Each structure stands twice: as C-alpha cells, then as structure tokens.
Amino acid sequence: MKKIEVVEYQPRWTEEFIAIQSVLQQVLGGLAVRIDHIGSTAVPGLVAKDVIDIQVSVKDLDNPYLVSVLREAGYVFRPDITHDNLIGYQAGDVCLGKRYFREPPGQRQTHIHIREVGRVNQGYALQFRDFLRDNKPIADAYGKIKSALARRFPNDEAAYYEFKDPYMDSLFYAASLLESKNQTQ
C-alpha cells in the first residue's frame, strides 16, 4: 500500500494539468464537453496529495467509445470504480455514476473521473473546488484536516477517506446552502 503524503501547494500543478488536459482533449475529441482540474491540487495554496485530479464531463457516460478510446491511448481503466459516494444518496445511485481511469504507465500520477454533465457528482466536483478557491479560511481548515489525517493514518487509505469524505460532503452542503441563499437575495 502506498503511503498517504500531503504536501505543500505546488504551482507546477496547474501547468501539469494543462499538459494532461491537452492530451486528453486530443484523445477524446468531441466526446469531452469539458475537462477540468479538480481536487486539492486545483486550489491555490491548499495542501494536497501530489496527484492531479481531472474531471472529464461528457454528454453520455454510457458511450462505449469513452472506455475504448482512453484504453487505446494507454490510460488504465478501473472497472471496479463506477460511482462516487455522497452523503444523502444511495450507493449506486445513477446521479453518482462515473468511469475512472489512471494515467498511462510511467506518466505523472493522475486520477481521471469521467462524469455526465448535469449529474450531482459532476457539479459537486466543480462547486467544491470553487468554494475552496473562494473561501481561504475554509480551505486552510480543510488542509489542516487532510494533513492531520495523513499523519494519523499514513498507511490506512480507508481510514483517511472515512474521515475526510464526510467533511468534504459537509463543505459541499454548506456551499450549496450559501449559493441558494445568495441567489434568493
């Protein structure tokens, strides 16, 4: 099992994302509606695991070409990862469906989440990222939690996510409530 390490923000993460995004756009062409840098490496100043998280938004998650095109380009498909988890939704709920890939062997560590446009999990990733970008004190608190969990559970990925993910969900719900309140005012 790989050790969980949280490191200080690296400005190079943005450039690395742009390079990967360019390749993915060439590989996927019109299959990708948009390709976004998500996760902690997408939030300036936030500590993170040194892994670039990418969301590819598509019109049809069940399009069989998605998997075949990426596999042909060397990306590693993980058929065992088919859904996100989000408090308030049932396991396997269609609105949390996704396809998940890793980088081609020997390339920069990357997590590629393919989600359908308009589904809860597709919006979640973008809203969560933007909420942290716009709220530095909350991002800093989130960074402290991630760092503490990595120190406490350096070799236990399940425990790390068992605590981190509900905190993320809480932030997501807070961001959603704040956005709804701002829209009604």
C-alpha positions as CSV (number, residue, x, y, z in Angstrom):
1,M,0.0,0.0,0.0
2,K,1.3,3.4,-0.9
3,K,1.8,5.9,1.9
4,I,-0.5,8.8,2.2
5,E,1.5,12.0,1.9
6,V,0.1,15.5,1.9
7,V,2.5,18.2,0.6
8,E,2.5,21.9,0.4
9,Y,0.9,23.5,-2.7
10,Q,3.0,23.3,-5.8
11,P,2.4,26.0,-8.5
12,R,3.6,23.4,-11.2
13,W,0.3,21.5,-10.6
14,T,-1.6,24.0,-12.9
15,E,0.9,23.6,-15.7
16,E,0.9,19.8,-15.3
17,F,-2.9,19.8,-15.5
18,I,-2.8,21.9,-18.7
19,A,-0.5,19.5,-20.3
20,I,-2.6,16.5,-19.4
21,Q,-5.8,18.3,-20.4
22,S,-4.3,19.0,-23.8
23,V,-3.6,15.3,-24.4
24,L,-7.0,14.2,-23.1
25,Q,-8.7,16.7,-25.4
26,Q,-6.8,15.2,-28.4
27,V,-7.6,11.7,-27.3
28,L,-11.3,12.3,-26.6
29,G,-12.1,15.0,-29.2
30,G,-15.9,15.7,-29.2
31,L,-16.6,13.1,-26.5
32,A,-15.5,15.6,-23.8
33,V,-17.8,18.5,-23.2
34,R,-15.2,20.0,-20.8
35,I,-12.1,18.9,-18.9
36,D,-11.5,20.5,-15.5
37,H,-8.8,20.5,-12.9
38,I,-10.5,19.4,-9.7
39,G,-9.5,18.3,-6.2
40,S,-7.0,19.9,-3.9
41,T,-4.2,20.5,-6.5
42,A,-6.7,22.8,-8.2
43,V,-6.9,25.1,-5.2
44,P,-4.0,27.6,-5.0
45,G,-2.3,27.5,-1.6
46,L,-4.0,24.2,-0.4
47,V,-2.0,21.2,0.7
48,A,-2.7,18.1,-1.3
49,K,-1.6,14.6,-2.2
50,D,0.7,15.0,-5.3
51,V,-1.9,13.6,-7.6
52,I,-3.6,15.6,-10.4
53,D,-7.4,15.1,-10.3
54,I,-9.2,15.7,-13.5
55,Q,-12.9,15.6,-14.3
56,V,-13.9,14.9,-17.9
57,S,-17.5,15.9,-18.4
58,V,-19.4,14.0,-21.1
59,K,-22.9,14.0,-22.5
60,D,-23.4,10.2,-22.3
61,L,-21.5,8.3,-19.6
62,D,-22.5,5.0,-21.2
63,N,-21.0,5.8,-24.6
64,P,-18.8,2.7,-25.2
65,Y,-16.2,4.8,-27.1
66,L,-15.2,6.5,-23.8
67,V,-13.5,3.5,-22.4
68,S,-12.1,2.1,-25.6
69,V,-10.6,5.4,-26.8
70,L,-8.8,6.0,-23.4
71,R,-7.6,2.4,-23.1
72,E,-6.2,2.6,-26.6
73,A,-4.3,5.7,-25.6
74,G,-2.8,3.8,-22.7
75,Y,-4.9,5.0,-19.8
76,V,-5.7,2.4,-17.2
77,F,-9.4,1.8,-16.8
78,R,-10.6,0.8,-13.3
79,P,-13.9,-1.0,-13.9
80,D,-14.3,-1.6,-10.2
81,I,-14.9,2.1,-9.6
82,T,-18.3,3.0,-11.0
83,H,-19.8,5.6,-8.6
84,D,-18.9,8.3,-6.2
85,N,-20.1,8.3,-2.6
86,L,-22.1,11.3,-1.3
87,I,-24.0,11.5,1.9
88,G,-27.7,11.8,1.2
89,Y,-27.6,9.5,-1.8
90,Q,-28.0,5.7,-2.1
91,A,-25.0,3.6,-3.1
92,G,-25.0,3.1,-6.8
93,D,-27.4,6.0,-7.5
94,V,-27.3,6.8,-11.2
95,C,-26.7,10.5,-10.4
96,L,-23.3,9.4,-8.9
97,G,-22.2,7.2,-11.8
98,K,-18.8,7.6,-13.3
99,R,-15.9,6.0,-15.2
100,Y,-12.5,6.1,-13.6
101,F,-9.0,6.0,-15.2
102,R,-5.5,6.3,-14.1
103,E,-2.5,7.7,-16.0
104,P,-0.7,5.6,-18.7
105,P,2.1,3.6,-17.1
106,G,5.2,5.7,-16.4
107,Q,3.4,9.1,-16.6
108,R,2.5,11.6,-14.0
109,Q,0.1,10.3,-11.3
110,T,-3.4,11.3,-12.3
111,H,-6.9,10.4,-11.3
112,I,-9.4,10.9,-14.2
113,H,-13.0,11.0,-13.2
114,I,-15.5,10.9,-16.1
115,R,-18.9,12.1,-15.2
116,E,-22.0,13.0,-17.0
117,V,-22.9,16.7,-17.4
118,G,-25.7,17.8,-15.1
119,R,-25.4,14.9,-12.6
120,V,-24.9,15.6,-8.9
121,N,-21.3,14.3,-8.8
122,Q,-20.3,16.4,-11.8
123,G,-21.5,19.6,-10.2
124,Y,-20.1,18.5,-6.8
125,A,-16.5,18.4,-8.0
126,L,-16.7,21.9,-9.5
127,Q,-18.7,23.5,-6.8
128,F,-16.4,22.1,-4.1
129,R,-13.3,23.3,-5.8
130,D,-14.7,26.8,-6.4
131,F,-16.0,27.0,-2.8
132,L,-12.5,26.3,-1.5
133,R,-10.9,28.7,-4.0
134,D,-13.3,31.5,-2.8
135,N,-13.0,30.8,0.9
136,K,-9.4,30.7,2.0
137,P,-10.1,30.2,5.8
138,I,-12.3,27.1,5.0
139,A,-9.6,25.8,2.5
140,D,-7.0,26.3,5.2
141,A,-9.1,24.3,7.8
142,Y,-9.7,21.6,5.2
143,G,-5.9,21.5,4.6
144,K,-5.3,21.1,8.3
145,I,-7.7,18.2,8.5
146,K,-6.1,16.5,5.5
147,S,-2.6,16.9,6.9
148,A,-3.7,15.6,10.3
149,L,-5.4,12.6,8.8
150,A,-2.3,11.8,6.7
151,R,-0.1,11.9,9.8
152,R,-2.6,9.8,11.8
153,F,-3.3,7.2,9.1
154,P,-0.3,7.3,6.8
155,N,-0.8,3.7,5.7
156,D,-4.5,3.3,6.0
157,E,-6.2,4.9,3.0
158,A,-9.7,3.6,4.1
159,A,-9.4,5.4,7.4
160,Y,-8.1,8.6,5.7
161,Y,-11.1,8.7,3.4
162,E,-13.6,7.6,6.1
163,F,-13.0,10.9,7.9
164,K,-12.1,13.2,5.0
165,D,-15.1,12.4,2.8
166,P,-17.9,13.3,5.2
167,Y,-16.1,16.6,5.9
168,M,-16.0,17.3,2.2
169,D,-19.7,16.5,1.9
170,S,-20.4,18.9,4.8
171,L,-18.5,21.6,3.0
172,F,-20.4,20.8,-0.2
173,Y,-23.7,21.2,1.5
174,A,-22.6,24.4,3.2
175,A,-21.5,25.8,-0.2
176,S,-24.9,24.7,-1.7
177,L,-26.8,26.4,1.0
178,L,-24.8,29.6,0.7
179,E,-25.3,29.6,-3.0
180,S,-29.0,29.1,-2.7
181,K,-29.2,31.9,-0.1
182,N,-27.3,34.3,-2.3
183,Q,-29.5,33.6,-5.3
184,T,-32.7,34.4,-3.3
185,Q,-31.4,37.7,-2.0
